[in-house]
Amino acid sequence: MQNSRSFKLLLFFSILWKLKAESTWPTTSSAVKLLGIFPRQSGNNVLIIHSRSMFRAAILLSQQYNITFQGQHLTYEEILTDNDIMVTFNHTCQKVSTSNIAGFVGPAYSNEARYVASFAYRLGILDVSYSTTSPDLSTIDTGAFYRVSPSDEKTVLGIKILFQQYKWKSCIIVYQNDEFGYNGMHLLSQKLSEMHIKTFETIKFDINQQNFQIDFKKILLHSLSRIVIVWANEILTTTILNKAVNDNLIDQDFLWILTRAVALESFNSRQQQKLIGILTIQPVQEDFINTTLLNDAYNIWKFYESDTFPGDTNVSIYALYTFDATWSLILSLQQLCSMEVSCLEFINVSDCYNRRFLNSKEYYNIMKAMTFLGVSGQVEFANGTPDRIGNVHYVIKNIQPVMNDIDFIPVLQWDGNSTKWMPYRNQSSNIIWPDRTKTIPNDHKLIQGQELRIAIIESPPSIILKNPAAIYNDMNDNYKRIDITEFDGFYKDLILYLQDKMGFIPVIMLAKPTIRYDELVGGVANDSYDIVMSSIDINAKRNQIVDFSIAIMPASYRIIVRKPESIRSDYFMLLKPFFWALWGLLLIMIPYTSVLIWLVERKNENKHSFIGTIIVISFSIYSPFGTSRPQIKTNAGQFLASILYILQILLAIQTAGLISYLMIPESILIISGIDDIKNGIIPPNRVGILVGSQIEEYYLNSISHGKKDYYPLKTPDEVYTGLMNDYIDASLWSNISSTYHVNNMYCELMTVGVAFSHSFYQIPVKRGWLYKADLDSHILSFMESAEIDRISAKWFGR
């Protein structure tokens, strides 16, 4: 048996050698043909050269395997298209009118496929495409159209996972203006947007003009993103790259990701060196393939066109898809002819539009159930759509220097189902990035040297305006741009630290005091400014519209009340509880009575020294205040001493009163903590809450259960002035701010109870903001440095 097969192969190749002397690829007449539809070749186009070769190899291999249809071998016809639907249709019609075309292999382009598929359905034959990938083609359900190449949905998913893996948050999409380009661009931008990856630019490349309609270089240089995804066919991708190389747009600033491989030979040696670092994502053949078919096809290709054969490992995947598309038609026709005696009958054969294949229903049913192991993997269409079922494997190749040349080197692989790209064949994925570095590039333009719009609102000690009256008097809009020298506070020092580390130019936008904190966060979401530097913490509502930086410092809230009358600052408290007249009487009576006692007692003393006189007077004055008294002998002296005793009693009463004022009984405070607010000790309309703040959400969720029964405060200053003016009896506000205010500005107020509702202050930034990772990194370094202790002590230690 083996000898018989060897003899047949020897005989076949001897015939091929004879035919090769006459023509590069042999052509024979037959009653059954397949029509290959390929793009017109422009330069060294890998997809076209490889695909045409594998199409022809499949036809010749069917002859080699002696597959016949009503006793005849299969042959082929070809047409070349210019991505022009009408030209493609016209050429196809001509071939159908002059040959027995039983199936189409192609076309290559998605915008042509829908029309060619409709024509195939009208004729009652099959159309199997080898490189159309538009997702919209999955909706064709006539039974006449199938495609071996995977839908772009898989490619988009692979790009999406790649961005996740490298934490890239932005891109630029360059696309060709046809069905393939538009659908790919929309699908890609939509899927990336779902992950909060921003597409900053979508740049159209005009197929007819072979150019951009805008200043391509200017758009790229001014874009914030530095990753360019090219969604175009091989020919147009080559053209786009040529323009980018000539404009010096392929260097260390940009990472280019291609969805189609290009022929590196299309670039000169100088241009090739600039291409180093480019990535290309493309499907690859599965692990299990029909190696016999593949080797036999390669042998035929090498026999007829050895100069175009790139080597076993460098054949385009779309060439393998072309072979499998052709082979699926061959097997379908073979099975049809095994069932029907007259399997290749047509009616109206000379009429392009009314020509009809009689056995189309059986033909379609066979293809619908088709399954075989091809050269790209398992081929099967039994899923009710034109799409091939089963896993599609992808590889990312990286243009790298190889010896004195460059080449596409596989670096990553993905099986189509996992959530991560893995090193190619479990080897170390040494990707050479642009500028020949091994450091993963940023997806965005660095913030250094760019303006950063920072919104602030007055809230000591976080933000302290130096001259608020002058600033607010000159303020007409909700925001006013001010200089960084016009305010102080914790956040100013943080801004200066970040500016020094990140190199941005701060643009300070002061908000009116009446702006709500929720509105400040909304301004970030609406791109009115980039970030807010103020004491803002996260909640569910805010988290839905913006992202937040890592935590800066702990946040909590306190209750603020008026001090009871007994403990308010009174510089004359020591003189209470007596009236001024009584104090004046005491100040007069004590020394006067003491002098009288000395005069009376002096008459009974014969001699008195000067020192003795002083001692007697001193004891007389001291006696109302002390416990030891001088010995009094006369009746008048004793009378006067009794008056001093009465004065002593009055002083004791004063001492007791002073102690009672200094000892503050807890019962004189209205409330002692947040539980008293919850229990209604104070009427809700006497509790002040700043509208649009996080404390409002806390109150509604934890205290009033959704009822807005509190006293609404419009500005942070009203948290304190409302108490001072007796509009409210208690207010709830930031622990840091309230402590600063009652210690430095409102001495008649005090905080009570312990802090509650603990969280963290964070900086709101726009969803998908490119510089969030940089901001978080430098905030973390700030928190780990000695600066945080110095700045905190400076502003919160007062």
C-alpha positions in Angstrom: 0.0 0.0 0.0 2.8 2.4 0.9 4.6 1.5 -2.3 1.5 2.2 -4.3 1.1 5.7 -2.7 4.8 6.4 -3.3 4.4 5.5 -7.0 1.4 7.7 -7.4 3.2 10.7 -5.8 6.2 10.1 -8.0 4.0 9.9 -11.1 2.2 13.1 -10.0 5.3 15.1 -9.4 6.8 14.0 -12.8 3.6 15.4 -14.4 4.0 18.6 -12.3 7.6 18.9 -13.5 6.5 18.7 -17.1 3.7 21.3 -16.5 6.1 23.5 -14.7 8.3 23.8 -17.7 5.3 25.2 -19.5 3.7 27.5 -16.8 4.4 28.6 -13.3 1.1 27.3 -12.0 -0.7 24.7 -14.2 -4.2 25.3 -15.4 -6.5 22.7 -17.0 -10.1 22.8 -18.3 -12.8 21.2 -16.3 -16.6 21.2 -15.9 -16.3 22.3 -12.3 -14.2 25.2 -10.9 -13.8 27.3 -7.8 -13.3 31.1 -8.1 -10.6 32.7 -5.9 -11.2 36.4 -5.1 -8.1 38.2 -4.0 -7.0 41.8 -3.6 -4.8 43.3 -6.4 -1.2 43.0 -5.3 0.6 46.2 -4.2 4.2 45.6 -3.4 5.3 42.7 -1.4 1.9 41.9 0.2 2.3 38.8 2.3 -1.5 38.0 2.7 -2.1 38.2 -1.1 0.9 36.2 -2.2 0.5 33.5 0.5 -3.2 33.2 0.1 -3.2 32.8 -3.7 -0.4 30.2 -3.4 -2.4 28.1 -0.8 -5.6 28.4 -2.8 -3.8 27.0 -5.9 -2.1 24.4 -3.8 -5.4 23.2 -2.4 -6.9 22.8 -5.9 -3.8 20.9 -7.2 -3.7 18.8 -4.0 -7.3 17.6 -4.8 -6.0 16.5 -8.2 -3.1 14.8 -6.5 -5.5 13.0 -4.2 -7.5 12.1 -7.3 -10.7 13.7 -6.0 -13.1 13.8 -9.0 -16.5 15.2 -9.6 -18.5 13.3 -12.2 -15.2 12.0 -13.4 -13.4 15.3 -13.6 -10.8 17.0 -11.5 -11.4 20.4 -10.0 -9.7 23.5 -11.4 -9.8 27.2 -10.6 -10.3 30.8 -11.8 -9.1 34.0 -10.1 -10.1 37.6 -10.1 -8.2 40.5 -8.5 -10.1 43.3 -6.8 -9.3 46.9 -5.8 -11.7 46.9 -2.7 -14.3 48.3 -5.1 -17.6 46.5 -4.8 -18.9 47.2 -8.3 -15.7 46.1 -9.9 -15.6 43.0 -7.9 -19.2 42.2 -8.7 -18.6 42.8 -12.4 -15.5 40.5 -12.6 -17.3 37.8 -10.7 -20.3 38.0 -13.1 -18.0 37.6 -16.1 -16.4 34.5 -14.6 -19.7 32.9 -13.7 -21.0 33.5 -17.2 -18.1 31.7 -18.9 -17.3 28.9 -16.4 -19.0 26.4 -14.2 -18.2 28.1 -10.9 -19.4 25.9 -8.0 -18.1 28.1 -5.2 -16.3 31.3 -4.2 -13.2 31.4 -2.1 -13.1 35.0 -0.7 -13.3 37.9 -0.9 -10.6 39.2 1.4 -12.4 42.4 2.4 -15.4 42.6 4.7 -17.1 45.4 2.7 -17.1 43.2 -0.4 -18.2 40.0 1.4 -21.8 40.9 2.0 -22.4 41.6 -1.7 -20.5 38.5 -2.9 -22.3 36.4 -0.4 -25.7 37.7 -1.7 -24.6 36.9 -5.3 -23.6 33.3 -4.2 -27.0 32.8 -2.6 -28.7 34.0 -5.9 -26.6 31.5 -7.8 -27.3 28.7 -5.3 -23.6 28.1 -4.6 -21.4 28.6 -1.6 -19.0 31.4 -0.6 -16.3 30.7 2.0 -14.1 33.7 3.0 -10.6 33.4 4.3 -10.0 36.9 5.9 -13.2 38.8 6.4 -13.5 39.6 10.1 -16.2 42.2 10.5 -18.6 41.3 13.3 -21.6 42.4 11.2 -21.0 39.5 8.8 -22.1 37.1 11.6 -25.7 38.2 10.9 -25.7 36.7 7.4 -28.0 33.6 7.7 -28.7 32.6 4.1 -26.7 29.4 4.4 -24.6 30.4 1.4 -21.9 32.3 3.3 -19.2 31.0 5.7 -15.9 32.3 6.9 -12.9 30.4 8.3 -11.2 33.5 9.8 -12.4 34.6 13.3 -14.6 37.6 14.0 -12.9 40.8 15.1 -14.7 40.4 18.5 -12.0 38.0 19.5 -9.2 40.4 18.4 -10.9 43.2 20.4 -11.1 41.0 23.4 -7.4 40.2 23.1 -6.5 43.9 22.9 -8.8 44.6 25.9 -7.0 41.9 28.0 -3.6 43.3 26.9 -4.6 46.8 28.1 -5.8 45.3 31.4 -2.6 43.4 31.9 -0.3 46.4 31.4 -2.7 48.9 33.1 -3.0 51.1 30.1 -5.9 53.6 30.2 -5.9 55.3 26.8 -5.4 54.9 23.1 -5.6 56.4 19.6 -7.4 54.3 16.9 -6.4 54.7 13.2 -8.9 53.0 10.9 -9.7 52.6 7.2 -13.0 54.1 6.1 -14.9 51.0 5.0 -17.1 48.4 6.8 -14.1 46.5 8.2 -12.6 49.7 9.5 -15.7 51.4 10.9 -17.0 48.3 12.6 -13.6 47.5 14.1 -13.1 51.0 15.4 -16.6 51.2 17.0 -16.4 47.8 18.6 -12.9 48.4 19.9 -13.7 51.9 21.4 -16.9 50.5 22.9 -15.2 47.5 24.6 -12.4 49.7 25.9 -14.8 52.3 27.2 -16.5 49.6 29.3 -13.2 49.3 31.1 -12.9 53.1 31.5 -10.1 53.1 28.9 -10.4 56.3 26.9 -10.1 56.5 23.2 -8.7 60.1 22.7 -8.6 60.1 18.9 -10.3 58.1 16.1 -8.4 59.0 12.9 -9.8 58.0 9.6 -7.6 56.9 6.7 -9.3 57.5 3.4 -9.0 54.5 1.1 -9.7 56.4 -2.1 -7.4 59.3 -1.3 -4.8 57.1 0.3 -4.3 59.8 2.9 -5.7 61.3 6.1 -8.2 64.1 6.0 -6.5 65.9 8.9 -3.0 66.9 10.0 -2.1 63.4 11.2 1.2 64.4 12.8 -0.3 67.4 14.7 -3.2 65.3 16.0 -0.9 62.6 17.4 1.6 65.0 18.9 -1.1 67.0 20.7 -3.0 63.9 21.9 -2.7 62.9 25.5 -2.5 59.2 24.6 0.7 57.5 23.4 -0.7 54.1 22.2 -1.8 53.9 18.6 -3.9 51.0 17.4 -4.1 50.5 13.6 -7.3 48.9 12.4 -6.6 48.4 8.7 -5.8 45.7 6.1 -2.2 44.8 5.3 -1.8 47.1 2.3 -3.2 50.2 4.1 -1.4 49.4 7.4 1.9 49.5 5.4 0.9 52.9 3.9 0.0 54.3 7.3 3.3 53.1 8.8 5.2 54.7 6.0 3.6 58.0 6.7 4.2 57.7 10.4 7.9 56.8 9.9 8.4 59.8 7.7 6.8 62.1 10.2 9.0 60.7 13.0 5.9 59.3 14.9 7.3 55.9 15.5 9.8 56.4 18.3 10.0 56.3 22.1 7.0 58.5 22.5 4.5 56.2 20.8 3.7 52.5 21.0 2.1 51.1 17.8 -0.2 48.0 17.9 -1.1 46.5 14.5 -4.1 44.2 13.8 -2.5 43.0 10.5 1.1 42.0 9.9 3.1 43.9 7.3 5.9 42.9 5.0 9.0 44.4 6.5 10.6 44.3 3.1 8.3 47.2 2.1 10.5 49.5 4.2 14.1 50.5 3.6 16.9 49.8 6.1 16.6 53.2 7.8 12.9 52.9 8.2 13.2 49.3 9.5 15.2 50.4 12.5 12.4 52.8 13.5 9.9 50.0 13.5 11.6 48.2 16.4 9.1 47.9 19.3 5.9 47.6 17.2 3.5 44.9 18.3 1.1 43.0 16.1 -1.8 40.9 17.3 -3.0 38.1 15.0 -4.6 34.6 15.2 -2.5 31.5 14.8 -3.2 27.9 13.9 -4.4 25.6 16.6 -2.2 23.0 18.3 -3.8 20.1 16.5 -3.7 20.4 12.7 -3.7 18.1 9.7 0.1 18.0 9.1 -0.3 15.7 6.1 -2.4 18.2 4.2 -0.1 21.0 5.3 3.1 19.3 4.2 1.7 18.2 0.9 0.4 21.8 0.2 3.7 23.3 1.1 5.5 20.9 -1.2 3.3 21.9 -4.1 3.9 25.6 -3.3 7.6 25.2 -3.1 7.6 23.2 -6.3 5.9 25.9 -8.3 6.9 29.1 -6.6 9.8 28.4 -4.3 10.9 32.0 -4.4 7.7 33.2 -2.6 7.7 30.4 0.0 8.7 32.0 3.3 9.5 28.9 5.3 7.2 26.6 7.2 6.9 28.9 10.2 6.4 32.1 8.4 3.3 31.4 6.3 0.5 33.9 6.9 -2.3 32.5 9.0 -4.8 33.9 6.4 -3.1 31.7 3.8 -3.8 28.7 6.0 -7.4 29.9 6.3 -7.5 30.2 2.5 -6.5 26.6 2.2 -9.1 25.4 4.7 -11.8 27.6 3.0 -11.0 26.0 -0.4 -10.8 22.5 1.1 -14.2 22.8 2.8 -15.7 23.5 -0.7 -13.8 20.6 -2.2 -15.1 18.2 0.5 -18.6 19.6 0.2 -18.7 19.0 -3.5 -17.2 15.6 -3.1 -19.9 14.6 -0.7 -22.6 16.1 -2.9 -21.4 14.2 -5.9 -21.4 11.0 -3.9 -25.1 11.5 -3.2 -26.3 12.9 -6.6 -25.6 11.4 -10.1 -25.9 14.8 -11.6 -24.3 16.9 -8.9 -23.1 19.8 -11.0 -26.1 20.9 -13.1 -26.9 24.5 -13.7 -29.8 26.2 -15.5 -29.5 29.4 -17.5 -25.8 28.9 -17.7 -25.1 31.9 -19.9 -27.1 34.4 -17.8 -25.0 35.8 -14.9 -28.0 37.0 -12.9 -30.4 34.1 -13.5 -27.9 31.2 -13.4 -28.9 28.6 -10.8 -27.2 25.6 -9.2 -29.9 22.9 -9.1 -28.6 21.0 -6.0 -28.1 24.2 -3.8 -30.3 22.9 -0.9 -28.3 19.7 -0.5 -25.1 21.7 -1.0 -25.9 24.1 1.8 -27.0 21.3 4.2 -23.6 19.5 3.6 -21.6 22.7 4.4 -23.7 23.4 7.4 -22.8 20.0 8.9 -19.2 20.1 7.6 -16.4 19.2 10.0 -12.8 18.3 9.3 -9.3 18.8 10.6 -7.6 21.4 8.4 -4.2 23.0 8.3 -5.3 25.8 10.7 -7.1 23.5 13.1 -10.6 22.0 13.4 -13.0 23.5 10.8 -16.7 23.4 11.8 -19.7 25.6 11.1 -22.5 23.9 13.0 -23.4 26.8 15.1 -26.2 28.4 13.1 -24.1 31.3 12.0 -21.5 31.8 9.2 -18.8 31.8 11.9 -16.4 29.0 12.5 -16.8 27.5 16.0 -14.1 26.5 18.4 -11.2 28.3 20.1 -9.1 30.7 18.3 -5.5 31.1 19.4 -3.7 34.4 19.2 -0.1 35.5 19.3 1.5 38.9 19.8 4.6 39.5 17.7 7.2 42.1 18.4 9.5 43.7 15.8 13.0 43.1 17.2 16.5 43.4 15.9 17.8 40.0 14.6 21.5 40.0 13.7 21.8 42.8 11.1 18.1 42.7 10.3 14.7 42.9 12.0 11.9 40.4 12.3 8.5 39.7 13.9 9.3 37.7 17.1 6.5 35.9 19.0 6.4 37.2 22.6 2.9 36.5 24.0 0.2 34.0 23.4 -3.5 33.8 24.3 -5.9 30.8 23.9 -9.0 32.9 23.3 -10.6 32.1 26.7 -8.2 33.0 29.5 -8.0 36.4 31.1 -4.2 36.9 30.6 -1.6 36.9 27.9 1.1 34.4 28.7 4.7 34.3 27.5 5.0 32.6 24.2 5.5 28.8 24.6 6.2 29.5 28.3 9.4 31.3 27.5 10.5 34.6 28.9 8.7 37.3 27.0 11.5 39.7 26.3 9.6 42.4 24.6 11.6 45.2 23.1 9.6 48.3 23.5 10.0 51.5 21.5 13.4 53.2 21.9 14.8 49.6 22.5 13.9 49.7 26.2 12.6 46.8 28.3 10.5 49.2 30.5 6.7 49.0 29.8 5.8 52.3 28.2 3.2 54.7 29.6 0.0 54.9 27.7 -0.2 58.6 28.0 1.8 61.8 27.6 3.5 62.7 30.9 1.9 65.4 33.0 5.2 67.2 33.4 4.9 70.7 32.0 1.1 70.5 31.5 -1.5 72.5 33.3 -3.5 70.8 36.1 -6.8 72.4 36.9 -7.4 72.2 40.7 -10.6 73.3 42.3 -10.6 74.4 45.9 -13.1 75.8 48.4 -12.4 77.7 51.6 -12.4 75.3 54.5 -9.8 76.1 57.2 -7.4 74.6 58.0 -7.4 72.7 54.7 -7.8 75.9 52.6 -7.4 79.3 54.3 -7.8 82.4 52.1 -5.5 85.2 53.0 -8.0 88.0 52.0 -11.4 86.3 51.5 -13.4 89.6 51.4 -11.4 91.0 48.5 -11.5 87.8 46.6 -15.2 87.2 47.0 -16.1 90.8 46.2 -14.4 90.4 42.8 -16.1 87.1 42.1 -18.9 87.0 39.6 -19.0 83.4 38.5 -19.1 80.2 40.5 -15.3 79.8 40.1 -12.5 82.2 40.0 -8.9 81.6 39.0 -6.6 82.7 41.8 -2.8 82.5 42.4 -1.5 79.9 44.7 0.0 82.6 46.9 -3.5 83.8 47.8 -4.2 81.0 50.2 -2.6 78.8 52.8 -3.5 75.5 54.4 -2.8 71.8 54.4 -3.8 71.3 50.8 -1.6 74.1 49.5 1.4 72.4 51.0 0.2 69.1 49.4 -0.1 70.8 46.0 3.4 72.3 46.3 4.8 68.8 47.2 3.0 67.1 44.2 4.0 69.9 41.9 7.6 69.5 42.8 7.5 65.7 42.3 5.2 65.5 39.2 6.2 68.8 37.4 2.7 70.0 36.5 1.6 73.7 36.4 -1.2 74.2 39.0 -4.2 76.3 37.8 -6.1 77.1 41.0 -9.9 77.5 40.6 -11.6 78.9 43.8 -15.2 77.9 44.2 -17.9 80.1 45.8 -18.7 79.2 49.4 -22.3 78.4 48.3 -21.1 75.6 45.9 -22.1 72.3 47.3 -19.5 69.6 47.8 -21.5 67.2 45.6 -21.3 70.0 42.9 -17.5 70.1 43.3 -17.3 66.4 42.6 -19.7 66.8 39.7 -17.4 69.4 38.2 -14.7 66.8 37.9 -17.0 64.4 36.2 -18.1 67.2 33.7 -14.4 68.1 33.0 -14.8 71.6 34.4 -11.5 70.9 36.2 -9.2 67.9 36.7 -9.2 67.4 40.5 -10.5 68.8 43.7 -8.1 69.6 46.6 -10.4 69.8 49.6 -11.6 67.7 52.4 -13.8 65.3 50.3 -14.5 61.7 51.2 -16.0 59.0 49.1 -19.7 57.9 49.0 -21.7 55.7 46.7 -23.2 58.5 44.7 -19.8 60.2 44.1 -18.2 56.9 43.3 -20.6 56.3 40.4 -19.4 59.4 38.5 -15.7 59.8 39.4 -12.7 57.9 40.6 -10.8 58.7 43.8 -7.2 58.8 44.7 -5.8 56.7 47.5 -6.6 57.9 51.0 -4.8 61.1 52.2 -5.8 61.2 55.8 -8.6 59.9 58.1 -11.9 61.7 58.1 -14.6 61.8 60.8 -17.3 64.1 62.1 -18.1 65.9 65.4 -21.0 67.6 67.0 -20.6 71.4 67.6 -22.7 73.3 70.2 -22.7 76.5 72.0 -20.8 76.5 75.3 -23.0 76.8 78.3 -23.1 80.3 79.9 -21.2 79.1 83.0 -18.0 78.2 80.9 -17.9 80.9 78.3 -14.8 83.1 78.5 -15.2 85.8 81.2 -12.1 87.6 82.3 -14.0 88.8 85.5 -15.2 85.4 86.6 -13.1 85.6 89.7 -15.1 88.6 90.9 -18.4 86.7 90.8 -20.9 86.2 92.5 -20.9 89.6 94.3 -21.9 93.0 92.8 -19.4 95.6 92.2 -20.7 97.7 95.2 -20.2 94.9 97.6 -16.7 94.3 96.3 -16.0 98.0 96.8 -17.3 97.9 100.4 -15.2 94.9 101.2 -12.1 96.6 99.8 -12.7 99.6 102.0 -13.9 97.9 105.2 -11.1 95.3 105.6 -8.1 97.7 105.8 -10.2 100.4 107.7 -11.4 97.9 110.4 -7.9 96.5 110.8 -6.4 100.0 111.3 -9.1 100.7 114.0 -8.3 97.5 115.8 -4.6 98.5 115.9 -5.5 102.0 117.2 -7.7 100.6 120.0 -5.2 97.9 121.0 -2.3 100.3 120.9 -3.6 102.3 123.8 -3.2 99.3 126.1 0.4 98.9 125.1 3.1 101.0 126.7 5.6 100.5 124.1 5.6 99.5 120.7 8.5 99.2 118.3 8.1 100.1 114.7 8.4 96.5 113.7 5.7 95.5 116.2 3.4 98.1 114.9 3.7 96.7 111.3 3.1 93.1 112.6 -0.1 94.1 114.4 -1.5 96.0 111.4 -0.6 93.1 109.1 -2.3 90.5 111.3 -5.3 92.8 111.5 -5.6 92.9 107.7 -4.8 89.2 107.3 -7.3 88.0 109.9 -10.4 87.9 107.7 -8.5 85.7 105.2 -6.5 83.5 107.6 -7.1 81.1 110.4 -4.7 82.5 113.1 -5.6 85.8 114.6 -3.8 88.3 117.0 -4.8 88.4 120.7 -7.4 91.2 121.2 -7.9 92.5 124.8 -10.2 95.5 124.6 -14.0 95.4 124.0 -13.8 97.8 121.1 -11.2 95.6 119.5 -13.3 92.5 119.9 -16.3 94.3 118.4 -14.2 95.3 115.4 -12.8 91.8 115.1 -16.4 90.4 114.9 -16.9 92.6 111.9 -13.8 91.0 110.3 -15.3 87.6 111.0 -18.4 88.5 109.1 -16.2 89.5 106.2 -14.4 86.2 106.4 -17.8 84.4 106.0 -18.5 86.5 102.9 -15.2 85.5 101.4 -15.9 81.8 102.2 -19.1 82.1 100.3 -17.2 83.7 97.4 -14.7 80.8 97.4 -17.5 78.2 97.3 -19.2 80.1 94.4 -15.9 80.2 92.5 -15.4 76.5 92.9 -19.0 75.9 91.7 -18.3 77.9 88.5 -15.1 76.1 87.8 -16.7 72.7 88.3 -18.9 72.2 85.2 -21.6 69.7 85.8 -22.4 67.5 82.8 -26.0 68.2 83.1 -25.8 71.7 81.8 -24.8 70.5 78.3 -27.7 70.0 75.9 -26.3 66.8 74.4 -23.4 64.6 75.0 -22.9 62.8 71.7 -24.4 61.6 68.4 -26.8 59.2 70.2 -28.6 62.1 71.7 -29.2 63.5 68.1 -30.6 60.1 67.1 -32.8 60.0 70.1 -34.3 63.4 69.4 -33.0 65.3 72.4 -32.7 68.3 70.1 -35.6 68.9 67.6 -34.4 68.0 64.0 -35.1 71.5 62.8 -32.5 72.8 65.3 -29.7 70.5 63.9 -27.7 72.2 61.2 -26.6 70.1 58.2 -24.6 71.4 55.2 -26.5 70.5 52.1 -24.7 68.6 49.4 -22.1 67.2 51.8 -21.2 63.8 53.0 -22.6 64.5 56.4 -26.0 65.1 54.8 -25.9 61.6 53.3 -24.8 60.2 56.8 -27.7 62.1 58.4 -30.3 60.8 55.9 -29.1 57.2 56.1 -28.3 56.8 59.8 -30.5 59.3 61.6 -33.6 60.6 59.8 -34.0 57.5 57.5 -34.4 59.7 54.4 -36.3 62.6 55.9 -34.8 66.1 55.2 -36.0 67.4 58.6 -32.8 69.2 59.5 -32.0 72.9 59.3 -30.2 73.3 55.9 -26.9 75.1 55.9 -25.7 76.6 52.6 -22.0 77.3 53.3 -19.4 75.7 55.7 -19.2 79.0 57.6 -22.9 78.7 58.5 -21.9 75.5 60.5 -20.6 78.0 63.1 -22.5 81.3 62.5 -25.8 79.4 62.7 -24.9 78.4 66.3 -23.7 81.9 67.1 -26.9 83.5 65.8 -29.1 80.9 67.5 -30.6 79.5 64.4 -29.6 76.0 65.5 -28.6 74.3 68.7 -26.1 71.8 67.2 -24.4 71.2 63.9 -22.5 68.2 62.5 -19.3 68.8 60.6 -15.7 67.6 59.9 -13.7 66.8 63.0 -10.6 68.5 61.7 -12.4 71.7 60.6 -14.6 72.0 63.7 -11.6 71.5 66.1 -9.7 74.2 64.3 -12.6 76.7 64.3 -13.6 76.3 68.0 -10.0 76.6 69.1 -9.1 79.6 66.9 -12.1 81.5 65.7 -15.3 80.7 67.7 -14.4 80.4 71.4 -18.1 80.5 72.4 -18.5 77.1 70.7 -17.3 73.6 71.6 -17.3 70.1 70.3 -19.1 67.3 72.3 -19.0 63.6 72.3 -16.6 61.4 70.3 -15.9 61.5 66.5 -18.2 59.3 64.4 -18.7 58.2 60.8 -15.0 57.4 60.2 -13.7 57.3 56.6 -10.8 58.9 54.6 -10.3 62.0 52.6 -9.5 61.3 49.0 -9.0 63.4 45.8 -11.8 63.0 43.2 -10.5 62.6 39.6 -12.3 62.0 36.3 -13.1 58.4 35.4 -10.2 56.8 33.6 -8.0 59.8 34.3 -4.6 59.1 32.7 -2.6 60.5 35.6 -4.3 58.7 38.5 -1.6 56.1 38.9 1.1 58.8 39.0 -1.0 60.8 41.5 -1.5 57.8 43.7 2.2 56.9 43.6 3.2 60.4 44.7 0.5 60.7 47.4 1.8 57.4 48.7 5.4 58.7 48.8 4.1 61.8 50.6 2.4 59.7 53.2 5.5 57.7 53.8 7.8 60.7 54.0 8.4 63.1 56.9 6.5 65.8 55.1 3.2 64.4 56.2 4.1 64.8 59.9 5.5 68.3 59.4 2.5 69.6 57.4 0.0 67.9 59.7 1.6 69.4 62.8 1.7 72.8 61.1 -2.0 72.9 60.3 -3.8 70.4 62.6 -1.7 70.9 65.7 -2.9 74.5 66.3 
